């Protein structure tokens, strides 16, 4: 999908040549490119501010049909994500109804302190790959299509040096797009069984061992919480297990992802305004499955397993009720305070199962878990919870590296009082609305045993209604790049 070239920009034949520009610093060495940029900056409406773009067609001595200049802003403010965004913008503006091609020029001049050309190339590759996505499967007429060819132009030495990094980047980004497609699927096409089979099929193509447990096998494991959530649906729950086990693996990392294929809220029915997008409530499970697949493609030395409970939370005469008491697979009893707090219930069984079955050295769960986290952090930042400071810091840094931002949140012990029940070991919600994301994380911690564990609440960044520089409206695939970077960092420990 994406390749490197060292051909001079003036000789490149392409529909669109994309050039990132700083208004206050020459970041390209080639005389021709500098001349083109001077001409572009002479246009009054283009100042190369971040996010600005200018297209020039049929420039003299240029074989590209058009040159697209994309602003980065002043050099002092440029980050790796600035390059990621510029590349994504360039690719998205190059898409049209007939699949075309584009070439992005990697800067080779003064790129500023702390930014290496190697990292800039990878960031631009990420932006280009993530931006080259058009979720229009259900449209009769396509206004845009993904480009058939993308190239990054740089010098021959960097081309040779960057092949391995480009291969890894391609694996992670294509997996991210796969996660987006799963989340964007309508609920009528991804029942728990359908989605389990889709994910398993994708995983098997990369040599990953897959197991799908049906409701009878889930019952045999005494996963009463998972079964309770699925009781109201005509589509019974599934538990998908993915296992990447390379030779001479160094320990096990378990990833657990929430997979509610549609969340009506159960008997605590969601109102209009909240229910319409509940097909996305399996974004954590999608990120986990895609991360295991990307990990296998990149040949990590870690054993990585994915545990994904898949369920519909619906309303019927069989649905579980507020006041019910269910028993999780680890024996803990849970009084149901609200049937719309279902994600933590299915994760409880999945976390307990993963901890006991795989005995991982690290376990990370990812879930669109609480609206409270969106209230606290907005739609672009995930909540990060862990009692392990080192693990929390490692994930936080991974998020900074790939610009899938997380914000460390507290797990105060005295808040556990909010989960107390007079009739069972615990309740699934607290008595009031305050601190909901913290209470949910504390609930999950009751099912992790002594395993090093972190919880990432992606309710905000999992889905965007507006386009971003390297994403169309809809699912973002948030979490795949974060988890893959985290796994890579854990390999060095």
C-alpha positions as MATLAB code, in Angstrom:
seq = 'XXXXXXXXXXXXXXXXXXXXXXXXXXXXXXXXXXXXXXXXXXXXXXXXXXXXXXXXXXXXXXXXXXXXXXXXXXXXXXXXXXXXXXXXXXXXXXXXXXXXXXXXXXXXXXXXXXXXXXXXXXXXXXXXXXXXXXXXXXXXXXXXXXXXXXXXXXXXXXXXXXXXXXXXXXXXXXXXXXXXXXXXXXXXXXXXXXXXXXXXXXXXXXXXXXXXXXXXXXXXXXXXXXXXXXXXXXXXXXXXXXXXXXXXXXXXXXXXXXXXXXXXXXXXXXXXXXXXXXXXXXXXXXXXXXXXXXXXXXXXXXXXXXXXXXXXXXXXXXXXXXXXXXXXXXXXXXXXXXXXXXXXXXXXXXXXXXXXXXXXXXXXXXXXXXXXXXXXXXXXXXXXXXXXXXXXXXXXXXXXXXXXXXXXXXXXXXXXXXXXXXXXXXXXXXXXXXXXXXXXXXXXXXXXXXXXXXXXXXXXXXXXXXXXXXXXXXXXXXXXXXXXXXXXXXXXX';
ca = [
       0.000    0.000    0.000;
       2.856    2.392    0.784;
       6.385    2.437   -0.614;
       9.541    4.508   -0.405;
      11.243    6.208   -3.324;
      14.451    8.204   -3.697;
      13.552    9.647   -7.115;
      13.957   13.411   -7.376;
      10.613   15.183   -6.817;
      10.867   16.974  -10.184;
      10.960   13.608  -11.985;
       8.134   11.903  -10.096;
       5.004   11.193  -12.112;
       1.957   11.227   -9.853;
      -1.447   12.802   -9.523;
      -0.531   14.675   -6.355;
       2.834   15.642   -4.868;
       2.367   16.575   -1.195;
       4.895   18.931    0.401;
       4.805   19.894    4.117;
       5.760   23.523    4.744;
       6.923   25.633    7.666;
       6.461   29.372    7.060;
       9.536   30.387    9.072;
      12.071   27.672    8.240;
      13.291   25.881    5.124;
      12.806   22.200    5.960;
      13.624   20.996    2.436;
      17.058   21.192    0.777;
      16.161   20.744   -2.894;
      16.324   24.040   -4.801;
      13.238   23.179   -6.856;
      11.120   22.506   -3.766;
      12.313   25.697   -2.099;
      11.347   27.654   -5.199;
       7.883   26.063   -5.271;
       7.404   26.871   -1.586;
       8.398   30.511   -2.113;
       5.774   30.755   -4.855;
       3.175   29.136   -2.583;
       3.920   31.489    0.325;
       3.514   34.423   -2.045;
      -0.184   33.542   -2.336;
      -1.960   35.819    0.180;
      -4.439   33.139    1.308;
      -1.700   30.613    2.226;
       0.490   31.299    5.261;
       1.417   27.634    5.977;
      -0.320   27.701    9.330;
      -1.068   24.289   10.786;
      -3.871   22.715    8.801;
      -3.767   25.151    5.886;
      -3.316   23.799    2.371;
      -2.777   25.152   -1.119;
      -3.024   23.241   -4.424;
      -1.121   24.378   -7.539;
      -1.740   22.633  -10.841;
       0.682   21.986  -13.701;
       3.646   23.851  -12.307;
       6.567   24.306  -14.738;
       9.156   21.494  -14.723;
       6.933   19.320  -12.531;
       5.649   15.969  -13.764;
       3.046   15.728  -10.988;
      -0.428   16.842  -12.055;
      -0.655   19.038   -9.001;
       1.461   20.036   -6.027;
      -0.306   20.224   -2.674;
       1.369   22.331    0.011;
       0.286   21.527    3.583;
       1.108   23.867    6.430;
       2.847   22.689    9.597;
       2.955   26.018   11.407;
       6.093   27.605   12.816;
       8.980   25.213   13.346;
       9.153   25.728   17.112;
       5.621   24.346   17.444;
       6.024   21.371   15.104;
       5.712   17.879   16.610;
       5.700   14.417   15.120;
       1.933   14.541   15.122;
       2.130   17.715   13.035;
       3.798   15.617   10.329;
       1.278   12.823   10.889;
      -1.575   15.285   10.445;
       0.005   16.925    7.390;
       0.420   13.554    5.685;
      -3.140   12.522    6.526;
      -4.495   15.818    5.243;
      -2.536   15.464    2.011;
      -3.850   11.963    1.398;
      -7.462   12.800    2.233;
      -7.367   15.795   -0.115;
      -5.965   13.540   -2.836;
      -8.872   11.098   -2.725;
     -11.631   11.213   -5.310;
     -14.153    8.865   -6.904;
     -11.513    7.064   -8.988;
      -8.634    5.593   -7.002;
      -5.512    7.640   -7.654;
      -2.013    7.997   -6.276;
       0.111   10.461   -4.301;
       3.709   11.047   -3.260;
       4.639   12.750    0.008;
       7.983   14.523    0.287;
       9.815   13.820    3.562;
      11.706   16.924    4.761;
      15.498   16.671    4.636;
      16.431   20.124    5.922;
      16.339   21.676    9.392;
      13.432   19.831   11.005;
      13.960   21.242   14.481;
      15.354   20.008   17.762;
      14.330   16.561   18.930;
      12.784   15.384   15.653;
      14.797   12.857   13.664;
      14.203   12.180   10.000;
      13.611    8.509   10.819;
      10.773    9.414   13.193;
       9.347   11.979   10.782;
       9.222    9.394    8.001;
       7.380    6.935   10.252;
       4.945    9.629   11.433;
       4.190   10.639    7.841;
       3.709    6.997    6.883;
       1.228    6.603    9.764;
      -0.694    9.710    8.780;
      -0.822    8.630    5.142;
      -1.967    5.081    5.891;
      -4.567    6.153    8.452;
      -5.816    8.946    6.215;
      -6.194    6.594    3.244;
      -9.510    5.203    4.414;
     -12.991    5.766    3.037;
     -15.726    4.010    5.062;
     -18.324    4.195    2.296;
     -19.153    0.502    1.966;
     -22.884    1.153    2.284;
     -23.061    4.092   -0.147;
     -24.422    3.488   -3.638;
     -22.183    6.178   -5.099;
     -18.614    6.743   -3.955;
     -17.402   10.325   -3.844;
     -14.010    9.226   -2.565;
     -11.953    6.055   -2.682;
      -8.690    5.113   -0.962;
      -5.648    5.845   -3.097;
      -4.261    2.828   -4.925;
      -0.666    3.967   -4.443;
       1.173    6.058   -1.845;
       4.899    6.754   -1.869;
       7.169    8.617    0.514;
      10.040   10.444   -1.189;
      13.355   10.661    0.632;
      17.052    9.974   -0.015;
      18.398    6.533   -0.900;
      20.109    6.036    2.465;
      16.909    6.602    4.434;
      14.986    4.393    2.002;
      17.330    1.492    2.807;
      17.312    2.224    6.516;
      13.544    2.527    6.917;
      12.219   -0.646    5.290;
      11.739   -2.580    8.536;
      10.138    0.388   10.299;
       7.811    0.910    7.337;
       6.747   -2.736    7.388;
       5.902   -2.511   11.087;
       4.068    0.780   10.611;
       2.040   -0.696    7.759;
       1.017   -3.683    9.891;
      -0.103   -1.532   12.807;
      -1.951    1.017   10.673;
      -3.751   -1.530    8.489;
      -4.857   -3.263   11.682;
      -6.120    0.085   12.953;
      -8.202    0.488    9.801;
      -9.556   -3.025   10.301;
     -10.626   -2.079   13.831;
     -12.348    1.019   12.417;
     -14.261   -1.111    9.937;
     -15.437   -3.505   12.650;
     -16.667   -0.647   14.827;
     -18.396    1.060   11.887;
     -20.327   -2.106   11.023;
     -24.039   -1.759   11.856;
     -25.239   -3.898   14.720;
     -27.479   -5.967   12.442;
     -24.333   -7.272   10.749;
     -22.251   -7.984   13.840;
     -24.092  -10.142   16.318;
     -21.727  -11.630   18.900;
     -21.322  -14.770   16.806;
     -20.850  -12.868   13.530;
     -18.229  -10.554   14.983;
     -16.389  -13.390   16.708;
     -16.138  -15.194   13.370;
     -14.992  -12.052   11.531;
     -12.242  -11.427   14.050;
     -11.197  -15.063   14.196;
     -11.010  -15.277   10.405;
      -8.749  -12.213   10.273;
      -6.548  -13.596   13.056;
      -6.143  -17.033   11.507;
      -4.698  -15.460    8.354;
      -1.689  -14.508   10.461;
      -1.167  -17.813   12.225;
      -2.969  -16.831   15.436;
      -4.698  -19.598   17.362;
      -8.393  -18.791   17.689;
     -11.094  -20.231   19.917;
     -14.751  -19.208   20.069;
     -16.655  -20.309   23.159;
     -20.440  -20.464   22.806;
     -23.002  -19.907   25.541;
     -22.817  -23.535   26.734;
     -19.050  -23.399   27.201;
     -19.350  -19.968   28.800;
     -21.883  -21.492   31.188;
     -19.521  -24.354   31.953;
     -16.930  -21.741   33.006;
     -19.565  -20.287   35.384;
     -19.372  -16.833   33.804;
     -22.631  -15.686   35.331;
     -21.988  -11.987   34.734;
     -21.391  -12.404   31.010;
     -24.417  -14.676   30.624;
     -26.631  -12.254   32.523;
     -25.834   -9.358   30.199;
     -26.578  -11.480   27.136;
     -29.779  -12.998   28.487;
     -32.089  -10.420   26.919;
     -30.857  -10.867   23.364;
     -31.893  -13.358   20.708;
     -28.171  -13.538   19.853;
     -26.308  -15.434   22.599;
     -22.902  -14.276   23.827;
     -19.514  -15.493   22.684;
     -16.046  -15.441   24.212;
     -13.301  -15.027   21.621;
      -9.776  -16.132   22.539;
      -6.827  -15.137   20.355;
      -3.346  -16.466   21.082;
      -0.123  -15.372   19.423;
       2.614  -17.645   20.746;
       5.986  -17.243   19.000;
       8.858  -19.660   19.606;
      10.864  -18.869   22.737;
       8.274  -16.359   23.881;
       9.264  -14.222   26.844;
       6.243  -14.192   29.144;
       2.601  -13.454   28.374;
       0.719  -10.209   27.929;
      -3.066  -10.493   28.139;
      -5.290   -7.950   26.411;
      -8.970   -7.891   27.354;
     -11.466   -5.909   25.278;
     -15.101   -5.036   25.876;
     -17.266   -6.322   23.042;
     -20.872   -5.147   23.412;
     -22.029   -5.323   19.799;
     -25.078   -3.216   20.649;
     -25.912   -1.657   23.991;
     -29.560   -0.771   24.407;
     -28.955   -0.359   28.146;
     -31.065   -3.369   29.050;
     -34.080   -2.620   31.233;
     -32.365    0.656   32.161;
     -33.003    1.603   28.543;
     -30.839    4.300   26.993;
     -32.761    7.396   25.856;
     -32.874    8.917   22.395;
     -29.672   10.861   21.914;
     -27.588    8.168   23.580;
     -28.729    4.918   21.994;
     -28.113    5.725   18.324;
     -24.352    5.067   18.337;
     -24.323    2.039   20.591;
     -23.012   -0.173   17.788;
     -19.595    1.247   18.798;
     -19.636   -0.313   22.267;
     -17.303   -3.071   21.082;
     -14.474   -0.662   20.154;
     -12.294   -1.996   22.972;
     -12.700   -5.546   21.691;
     -11.920   -4.395   18.143;
      -8.740   -2.665   19.331;
      -7.628   -5.778   21.218;
      -8.230   -8.151   18.293;
      -6.492   -5.803   15.852;
      -3.549   -5.366   18.235;
      -2.987   -9.117   18.541;
      -3.060   -9.381   14.740;
      -0.608   -6.488   14.323;
       1.665   -8.012   16.954;
       1.767  -11.285   15.029;
       2.577   -9.446   11.794;
       5.477   -7.598   13.383;
       6.959  -10.771   14.877;
       7.067   -9.708   18.515;
       8.854  -12.048   20.921;
       6.061  -11.802   23.492;
       3.223  -14.240   23.816;
       0.152  -12.037   23.458;
      -3.384  -13.260   24.088;
      -6.642  -11.472   23.452;
      -9.740  -12.216   25.514;
     -12.854  -10.607   24.045;
     -16.324  -11.137   25.568;
     -18.967  -10.437   22.904;
     -22.575   -9.772   23.840;
     -25.694   -7.744   23.049;
     -27.340   -5.864   25.908;
     -30.986   -5.907   24.873;
     -34.491   -5.765   26.333;
     -36.828   -8.764   26.521;
     -38.659  -10.923   29.014;
     -35.406  -12.802   29.570;
     -33.293   -9.697   30.262;
     -31.509   -9.359   33.591;
     -32.996   -6.871   36.043;
     -31.903   -4.271   38.564;
     -31.771   -6.084   41.884;
     -30.632   -9.390   40.372;
     -27.551  -11.004   41.893;
     -25.142  -12.781   39.563;
     -22.010  -14.783   40.251;
     -18.816  -14.185   38.275;
     -16.429  -16.945   37.268;
     -14.135  -16.209   40.234;
     -17.038  -16.777   42.649;
     -17.695  -13.115   43.485;
     -21.373  -12.170   43.672;
     -22.605   -8.919   42.141;
     -25.849   -7.090   42.847;
     -27.124   -5.340   39.731;
     -27.801   -1.681   40.439;
     -28.152   -0.693   36.794;
     -28.330   -2.897   33.694;
     -26.638   -0.187   31.633;
     -23.441   -0.712   33.624;
     -22.955   -3.929   31.665;
     -19.455   -3.491   30.249;
     -17.806   -3.954   33.619;
     -19.815   -7.161   34.125;
     -18.591   -8.890   30.978;
     -15.057   -7.613   31.618;
     -15.173   -9.005   35.150;
     -15.573  -12.560   33.852;
     -13.041  -11.996   31.067;
     -10.399  -10.500   33.370;
     -10.783  -13.254   35.956;
     -10.568  -15.896   33.216;
      -7.489  -14.327   31.612;
      -5.672  -13.974   34.929;
      -6.347  -17.574   35.941;
      -5.896  -19.276   32.547;
      -2.866  -17.486   31.122;
      -1.164  -16.182   34.276;
       0.111  -13.149   32.356;
       2.868  -10.927   33.634;
       0.817   -7.929   32.470;
      -2.898   -7.587   31.749;
      -4.477   -4.552   30.066;
      -8.166   -4.069   29.412;
      -9.621   -1.547   26.979;
     -13.252   -0.497   26.934;
     -15.758    2.178   25.995;
     -16.778    1.962   29.610;
     -18.191    5.166   31.079;
     -19.749    8.429   30.021;
     -18.185    9.820   33.198;
     -14.745    9.502   31.606;
     -15.912   11.566   28.622;
     -17.221   14.222   31.012;
     -13.843   14.297   32.760;
     -11.488   14.158   29.759;
     -13.496   14.998   26.653;
     -13.578   13.125   23.363;
      -9.868   12.978   22.547;
      -8.209   11.585   25.680;
      -8.616    8.165   27.289;
      -8.681    7.554   31.023;
      -5.803    5.410   32.316;
      -6.130    3.531   35.599;
      -3.581    1.243   37.239;
      -2.371    0.506   40.771;
       1.059   -0.202   39.204;
       2.884    3.121   38.783;
       5.513    1.739   36.409;
       2.933    0.151   34.118;
       0.777    3.267   34.163;
       3.767    5.446   33.252;
       4.808    3.092   30.462;
       1.345    3.189   28.871;
       1.148    6.952   29.343;
       4.447    7.383   27.473;
       3.338    4.997   24.725;
       0.258    7.167   24.254;
       2.427   10.271   23.954;
       4.660    8.545   21.406;
       1.825    7.657   19.039;
      -0.457   10.561   19.990;
      -3.195    8.334   21.372;
      -3.308   10.310   24.556;
      -4.158    8.911   27.975;
      -4.545   10.746   31.251;
      -3.583    8.943   34.495;
      -6.555    8.750   36.848;
      -6.650    7.859   40.575;
      -7.786    4.636   42.194;
      -8.464    5.775   45.774;
      -9.064    2.862   48.129;
     -11.763    4.645   50.111;
     -13.921    4.814   46.958;
     -14.361    1.039   47.170;
     -16.969    1.775   49.816;
     -19.188    2.961   46.970;
     -19.387   -0.598   45.608;
     -20.613   -2.181   48.844;
     -23.827   -4.202   48.771;
     -25.974   -5.328   51.675;
     -26.866   -8.563   49.869;
     -23.880   -9.507   47.687;
     -20.120   -9.118   47.623;
     -20.463   -5.911   45.633;
     -22.689   -3.799   43.403;
     -21.964   -2.973   39.773;
     -22.463    0.770   40.338;
     -22.060    3.271   43.128;
     -24.937    4.968   44.944;
     -24.586    8.277   43.052;
     -23.376    9.733   39.772;
     -20.064   11.165   40.951;
     -16.720    9.513   40.237;
     -18.284    7.003   37.859;
     -15.131    6.237   35.871;
     -13.141    5.648   39.065;
     -15.818    3.413   40.571;
     -15.969    1.357   37.364;
     -12.182    0.885   37.382;
     -12.229   -0.144   41.031;
     -14.934   -2.674   40.208;
     -12.713   -4.213   37.508;
      -9.749   -4.369   39.877;
     -11.662   -6.892   41.988;
     -11.244   -9.441   39.180;
      -7.560   -9.070   38.304;
      -6.033  -11.095   41.140;
      -2.388  -10.238   41.724;
      -1.663   -9.590   38.042;
      -0.056   -6.311   36.990;
      -3.050   -4.604   35.443;
      -4.151   -1.427   33.734;
      -7.544   -0.277   32.526;
      -8.002    2.162   29.623;
     -11.400    3.826   29.238;
     -11.741    4.873   25.577;
     -15.373    6.033   25.666;
     -14.351    9.459   24.369;
     -11.775    8.853   21.609;
     -13.258    5.647   20.133;
     -15.564    7.513   17.736;
     -15.584   11.006   16.237;
     -18.528   12.608   14.461;
     -16.241   14.962   12.538;
     -13.286   14.175   10.299;
      -9.764   14.565   11.665;
      -6.582   15.115    9.625;
      -6.006   11.356    9.391;
      -9.483   10.000    9.993;
     -12.905   10.141    8.407;
     -16.011   10.653   10.582;
     -16.782    7.485   12.484;
     -14.648    4.962   14.316;
     -11.076    6.052   15.044;
      -9.420    2.709   15.770;
      -8.072    4.314   18.947;
      -6.020    1.928   21.034;
      -4.375   -0.240   18.389;
      -1.276    1.903   18.003;
      -1.255    2.517   21.759;
      -1.351   -1.191   22.625;
       1.211   -2.112   19.984;
       3.636    0.536   21.267;
       3.010   -0.651   24.837;
       3.731   -4.273   23.898;
       6.957   -3.197   22.179;
       8.018   -1.296   25.306;
       7.185   -4.243   27.575;
       9.456   -6.460   25.493;
      12.454   -4.555   26.808;
      11.524   -5.143   30.473;
];
